[in-house]
Amino acid sequence: MSSETVTYSLESVLTRIESKIDSLEKRMNERFDKVEDWLTKVEIGQAELKAELKGDTHILETIGLVVKHVQGKRYDRFRDRIMFPIRNPKGQTIGFGGRILDQGEPKYLNSSETPLFSKGNTLYGLFEARQAIRAQEYVLVCEGYMDVVALAQLGFPNAVATLGTACTANHVRMLLRQTDRIVFSFDGDSAGQRAAQRALEACLPLMSDDKEIRFLFLPAEHDPDSYVRTYGAPAFEKTIKEAMSLSSFFFKIVKRPPIVTGK
């Protein structure tokens, strides 16, 4: 099967999925008006989607929604997970993310890489946040899509997130098409510091006098959601305004003593 055929097939089935989801959402919103009923919505949605896509299992395998065992049995890749549709800048659904409901690993799981979906070229929530980014005149980049969902509910709809991968130059280019100001928000632990350094490396070749990029490091015990709920939106806005400039973060890294490794 050629790459053009695969791409067409993927676009066709994803368009059908998206259309079906929109239809289901409209009908479900008419039938349910309580947040507690969302599990019922998911169960109904899954049943109707299975009926709609029956016979397209080979496509579902290609886009990573269904996994096939060696024995030939198939199972849902995102079973027991809350699903998050991932859209491209045009609003087309190109993949899914899932957060596990109970205990288990991995905590977060994304669709497989396909001709339509590449984590290094996709930012979660960018389509939904476009108007807010332009209105606020900056974009807030978080580490996970749960941060994006929580911040949107708490008054920060201009947030986006990478999808379990380091920030890339393509991510930065996409953001700079929307705004001249980027604020990266990272946890204050060592993993957050490493993620921030990779983001810095992605930004440096794209910097110019009219661009402003800053780095916000939250206390180790907080993520954006818990910080806003603990200290309030005004306090979080203050930390955003006081975020470290790119140049300050760069020289902070340069001044760090080299890491000595054993022979």
Buried (B, 14 or more C-beta within 10 A) or exposed (E): EEEEEBEEBBBEBBEBBBEBBEEBEEBBEEEBEEEEEEEEBBEBBBEBBEEBBEEBEEBBBBBBBBBEEEEEEEEBBBEEBBBBBBBBEEEBBBBBBBBBEEEEEEEBBBBBEBBBBBBBBBBBBBBBBBEBBEEBEBBBBBBBBBBBBBBBEBEBBBBBBBBBBBBBBBBBEBBBEBBBBBBBBBBBBEEBBEBBBBBBBBBEEEBEEEBBBBBBBBEEEBBBBEBBEEEEBEEBEEBBEEBBEBEEBBEBEEEEEEEEEEE
